[in-house]
């Protein structure tokens, strides 16, 4: 792997306040990458399977866990300097079903 995502994951692992935060960053990096992939880079059907798998995993979290994850994503979005990635982080809770109980 090359590029800023790899450097961010490997180079700054010690700055995360918790394992949960580090894993959330890693998950977001993977999904951000998939979201931006062109068809030539990755089979769209495979990308959709991964995205659906994450949605399924999130649906299995307790209400408290979903709320904690959504709050963490909000914190990550506030700290994000890339506007497109910030928008992705802000839309993540709704897009991946973290807000289902709030309706």
C-alpha positions as CSV (number, residue, x, y, z in Angstrom):
1,X,0.0,0.0,0.0
2,X,1.2,3.5,-0.8
3,X,-0.1,7.0,-0.3
4,X,-1.3,9.0,2.6
5,X,-3.7,6.4,3.9
6,X,-1.0,3.9,4.5
7,X,1.2,6.5,6.1
8,X,-1.6,7.7,8.3
9,X,-2.4,4.2,9.5
10,X,1.2,3.1,10.1
11,X,2.8,6.4,10.9
12,X,0.5,7.9,13.5
13,X,-0.9,4.8,15.3
14,X,0.4,6.1,18.7
15,X,-1.6,9.3,18.6
16,X,-5.0,7.6,18.9
17,X,-6.6,8.0,22.4
18,X,-8.0,4.4,22.2
19,X,-8.0,1.2,20.3
20,X,-11.6,1.9,19.3
21,X,-10.5,5.2,17.7
22,X,-7.6,3.5,15.9
23,X,-9.9,0.8,14.5
24,X,-12.6,3.3,13.5
25,X,-9.9,5.3,11.6
26,X,-8.8,2.1,9.9
27,X,-12.3,1.1,8.9
28,X,-13.1,4.6,7.6
29,X,-9.8,4.5,5.6
30,X,-10.8,1.3,3.9
31,X,-14.3,2.4,3.2
32,X,-13.1,5.8,1.9
33,X,-10.8,4.0,-0.4
34,X,-13.6,1.7,-1.7
35,X,-15.9,4.7,-2.2
36,X,-13.3,6.4,-4.4
37,X,-12.2,3.4,-6.4
38,X,-12.8,3.4,-10.1
39,X,-14.2,0.3,-11.8
40,X,-10.7,-0.5,-13.2
41,X,-9.2,-0.5,-9.7
42,X,-11.7,-2.8,-8.0
43,X,-14.7,-4.8,-9.2
44,X,-17.8,-2.8,-8.2
45,X,-19.6,-5.9,-7.1
46,X,-16.8,-6.7,-4.7
47,X,-16.8,-3.2,-3.3
48,X,-20.6,-3.4,-2.7
49,X,-20.1,-6.7,-0.9
50,X,-17.6,-5.1,1.5
51,X,-19.8,-2.1,2.1
52,X,-22.9,-4.3,2.7
53,X,-20.8,-6.4,5.1
54,X,-19.9,-3.3,7.1
55,X,-23.5,-2.3,7.1
56,X,-24.5,-5.7,8.4
57,X,-21.8,-5.6,11.1
58,X,-23.0,-2.2,12.2
59,X,-26.6,-3.5,12.4
60,X,-25.4,-6.0,15.0
61,X,-24.0,-3.4,17.3
62,X,-26.0,-2.5,20.4
63,X,-27.7,0.9,20.5
64,X,-25.1,2.2,22.8
65,X,-22.3,1.0,20.6
66,X,-23.9,2.6,17.5
67,X,-24.2,5.8,19.5
68,X,-20.6,5.7,20.6
69,X,-19.4,5.0,17.1
70,X,-21.5,7.8,15.7
71,X,-20.1,10.2,18.3
72,X,-16.5,9.1,17.5
73,X,-17.2,9.6,13.8
74,X,-18.4,13.1,14.6
75,X,-15.2,13.8,16.5
76,X,-13.2,12.5,13.6
77,X,-15.2,14.7,11.1
78,X,-14.5,17.8,13.2
79,X,-10.8,17.1,13.1
80,X,-10.7,16.3,9.4
81,X,-9.0,18.9,7.2
82,X,-10.0,17.3,3.8
83,X,-13.5,18.6,3.0
84,X,-14.5,15.6,0.9
85,X,-13.4,13.1,3.6
86,X,-15.1,15.3,6.3
87,X,-18.3,15.0,4.3
88,X,-17.9,11.2,4.1
89,X,-17.4,11.1,7.8
90,X,-20.4,13.2,8.5
91,X,-22.6,11.0,6.2
92,X,-21.2,7.7,7.6
93,X,-23.7,7.4,10.5
94,X,-26.8,7.7,8.4
95,X,-25.3,5.8,5.4
96,X,-24.3,2.8,7.5
97,X,-27.3,2.6,9.7
98,X,-25.9,4.0,12.9
99,X,-28.9,6.3,13.4
100,X,-31.7,3.7,12.9
101,X,-32.8,3.9,16.6
102,X,-33.0,7.7,16.5
103,X,-35.9,7.7,14.1
